[in-house]
C-alpha cells in the first residue's frame, strides 16, 4: 500500500490513508468480535485460581482481562464477562480462605485481587464481596486479638490491615465500624477497666494505654481514597468508648468505686460485629457502645427480675452460636415494606411483629 500511495498525486494519497484507517478499524473490530471475545469468555469460564509463592496467585485474572476491556464495544458481552468475573472473584477469595491460614497474608491477597477491579463495579458489588467472604473471617480473627496492657507490647498489624481494606474502598462504612465496636472496642474497654479496677491501678500506664490507642485510631494520617481514622473519629459509638475510658480513669483517681463499677463495659463474648450491624441497620446507634447508663447491668430492658430479649436478638444469638451467616443485605432489594432485609445462611429474610419471613420462589 505504501508503494501504491507514493504513485498518486494531489489529494489521492490522503484519501487512501483514510480508507486504510477505516479498513484497519474494521479488521480490528472483526478480530476482536470473532476471535478475542470468545477466547476471553471461554477463558473466564474455565479459569480457576492457582496458588503461587508468597500468597500471590499464579494466574490473576486482571492481568489478561483488563487490557482487552477497552476494545470490547458490545455492552452485552462486556456485562456477561464482568458478571462471570464477579463469580470468579468470590470463588478466588473462598479459595484463599481455605489455603491461606495466616490472616495478614489472606487480607493482603484479597486487597491485591479486588483492587484492580474496584472501578469496574459498584460499591454494592464490591462491598457485598467483602461482606460475604472476607468480613466474617476477619471478625473471627479480631475477636481473638490480644489487647496488651501496657500498650508498648501491642501488635497493630490486624488494625492496619483493616485500615488498608477500608482505605482502598473495598469495605463498607458499616462493616468497618461494626468490626471495631463489635469485636475490638469491647475487649479494649474491658482491658482498661480491669487494669484500673483490679490490676496495678498504675494511672501512668493507663494514660499511656489510652493515648496509644487514641493515636492509632484517631490521630495518624492514612493513604487511599478514604480515611479510616476520620471515619472512626466521626462515629459516636467509637467516641463513646474513649469517653468512657476517660471516665474510668477519673473515677479511679477520685476513688469513686460506685462509678467505676457502673462503668464496667459489656462482656466481649456478648458482642460481635453482626450484632453491631443489626443495631446500625435498625438505627439503634449507641446500643453496642457503653456509657454510665449502658454499662453492664443496664444494657437490656428489665421487667421484674427477668431480662427481655427481642426476637431479633434471639435469632442473632442463635446464628452466632451455630456459626450461621446472618447480616443485613446491602445494595438493591435491601428492604421489604420499609423493613431491613437480612441474609440468614444466604437466604433473604425480614422480621415483622416477631415473625420471620423468608423469600421462596419469588414471594415472601
Secondary structure as the mmCIF struct_conf table of DSSP 4:
data_model
#
loop_
_struct_conf.conf_type_id
_struct_conf.id
_struct_conf.beg_label_comp_id
_struct_conf.beg_label_asym_id
_struct_conf.beg_label_seq_id
_struct_conf.end_label_comp_id
_struct_conf.end_label_asym_id
_struct_conf.end_label_seq_id
HELX_RH_AL_P HELX_RH_AL_P1 UNK A 2 UNK A 6
TURN_TY1_P TURN_TY1_P1 UNK A 7 UNK A 7
TURN_TY1_P TURN_TY1_P2 UNK A 10 UNK A 11
HELX_RH_AL_P HELX_RH_AL_P2 UNK A 12 UNK A 31
HELX_RH_PI_P HELX_RH_PI_P1 UNK A 32 UNK A 36
HELX_RH_AL_P HELX_RH_AL_P3 UNK A 37 UNK A 46
STRN STRN1 UNK A 51 UNK A 51
HELX_RH_3T_P HELX_RH_3T_P1 UNK A 53 UNK A 55
STRN STRN2 UNK A 57 UNK A 57
TURN_TY1_P TURN_TY1_P3 UNK A 58 UNK A 59
TURN_TY1_P TURN_TY1_P4 UNK A 61 UNK A 61
HELX_RH_AL_P HELX_RH_AL_P4 UNK A 62 UNK A 69
TURN_TY1_P TURN_TY1_P5 UNK A 70 UNK A 71
HELX_RH_AL_P HELX_RH_AL_P5 UNK A 75 UNK A 99
HELX_RH_AL_P HELX_RH_AL_P6 UNK A 103 UNK A 115
TURN_TY1_P TURN_TY1_P6 UNK A 116 UNK A 117
HELX_RH_3T_P HELX_RH_3T_P2 UNK A 118 UNK A 120
BEND BEND1 UNK A 121 UNK A 121
HELX_RH_AL_P HELX_RH_AL_P7 UNK A 123 UNK A 133
TURN_TY1_P TURN_TY1_P7 UNK A 134 UNK A 134
HELX_RH_AL_P HELX_RH_AL_P8 UNK A 135 UNK A 143
TURN_TY1_P TURN_TY1_P8 UNK A 144 UNK A 144
BEND BEND2 UNK A 149 UNK A 150
HELX_RH_3T_P HELX_RH_3T_P3 UNK A 151 UNK A 153
HELX_RH_AL_P HELX_RH_AL_P9 UNK A 157 UNK A 167
TURN_TY1_P TURN_TY1_P9 UNK A 168 UNK A 169
BEND BEND3 UNK A 171 UNK A 171
HELX_RH_AL_P HELX_RH_AL_P10 UNK A 173 UNK A 179
HELX_RH_PI_P HELX_RH_PI_P2 UNK A 180 UNK A 184
HELX_RH_AL_P HELX_RH_AL_P11 UNK A 185 UNK A 197
TURN_TY1_P TURN_TY1_P10 UNK A 198 UNK A 198
BEND BEND4 UNK A 199 UNK A 199
HELX_RH_AL_P HELX_RH_AL_P12 UNK A 203 UNK A 214
HELX_RH_PI_P HELX_RH_PI_P3 UNK A 215 UNK A 219
BEND BEND5 UNK A 220 UNK A 220
BEND BEND6 UNK A 224 UNK A 226
HELX_RH_AL_P HELX_RH_AL_P13 UNK A 228 UNK A 233
TURN_TY1_P TURN_TY1_P11 UNK A 234 UNK A 234
HELX_RH_AL_P HELX_RH_AL_P14 UNK A 236 UNK A 253
TURN_TY1_P TURN_TY1_P12 UNK A 254 UNK A 255
HELX_RH_AL_P HELX_RH_AL_P15 UNK A 257 UNK A 262
TURN_TY1_P TURN_TY1_P13 UNK A 263 UNK A 263
HELX_LH_PP_P HELX_LH_PP_P1 UNK A 264 UNK A 267
HELX_RH_3T_P HELX_RH_3T_P4 UNK A 268 UNK A 270
HELX_RH_AL_P HELX_RH_AL_P16 UNK A 273 UNK A 281
TURN_TY1_P TURN_TY1_P14 UNK A 282 UNK A 283
TURN_TY1_P TURN_TY1_P15 UNK A 285 UNK A 286
BEND BEND7 UNK A 287 UNK A 289
TURN_TY1_P TURN_TY1_P16 UNK A 292 UNK A 293
BEND BEND8 UNK A 294 UNK A 295
TURN_TY1_P TURN_TY1_P17 UNK A 296 UNK A 297
BEND BEND9 UNK A 298 UNK A 300
STRN STRN3 UNK A 302 UNK A 303
TURN_TY1_P TURN_TY1_P18 UNK A 304 UNK A 305
STRN STRN4 UNK A 306 UNK A 307
HELX_RH_AL_P HELX_RH_AL_P17 UNK A 311 UNK A 321
TURN_TY1_P TURN_TY1_P19 UNK A 322 UNK A 323
STRN STRN5 UNK A 326 UNK A 328
BEND BEND10 UNK A 331 UNK A 331
TURN_TY1_P TURN_TY1_P20 UNK A 332 UNK A 333
STRN STRN6 UNK A 335 UNK A 336
TURN_TY1_P TURN_TY1_P21 UNK A 337 UNK A 338
STRN STRN7 UNK A 339 UNK A 340
HELX_LH_PP_P HELX_LH_PP_P2 UNK A 341 UNK A 341
STRN STRN8 UNK A 342 UNK A 344
TURN_TY1_P TURN_TY1_P22 UNK A 345 UNK A 346
STRN STRN9 UNK A 347 UNK A 352
TURN_TY1_P TURN_TY1_P23 UNK A 353 UNK A 354
STRN STRN10 UNK A 355 UNK A 358
STRN STRN11 UNK A 360 UNK A 360
TURN_TY1_P TURN_TY1_P24 UNK A 361 UNK A 362
STRN STRN12 UNK A 363 UNK A 363
#
